[in-house]
Amino acid sequence: MAFEEMKKDLMEANADVRSYLENSEEYIRLKIFKVLMGLITSGAQIMLVGAVALLALFILSFAASFAIGEALGSNYYGFLIIGGVYLVIAFLCYVLRDRLNGPLLRKFSKQYFD
C-alpha cells in the first residue's frame, strides 16, 4: 500500500515538474519576445529620427557652405570650412567613442532586465 502511495506522489510530482517547465518555457518565450520587440521598435525609431536629422543636416550644411562661400567670395572655401568642421566632429566622436558604451549598456540592460 505504501508503495502505491509513493508511486502516486511521484506521478503527481512528475506532473507538477512538467507543468512548471512548460510554464517556464512560455514565460521565457514571452520575455524574449518583449525584449526583441522593444529593441526593434527602439531601433526603428532611432533610424527614422536619424534619417530625418541627417537629411536636415545635409541641407543645412549646403546652406551654410554657400553662405560662408558667399561671404568669403568663393564657394570652394565655404565647402572646405564645413568639411573641416565635420572632420573635427568625426575626430571628437572617435576620441570619445568609449564614453558612448556606458550609456548604451545601461539603456539596453535596463530594457532587458525589466
Secondary structure, DSSP 8 states (H G I E B T S, - for coil): -HHHHHHHHHHHHHHHHHHHHHHHHHHHHHHHHHHHHHHHHHHHHHHHHHHHHHHHHHHHHHHHHHHHHHHHT-HHHHHHHHHHHHHHHHHHHHHTHHHHHHHHHHHHHHHHH-
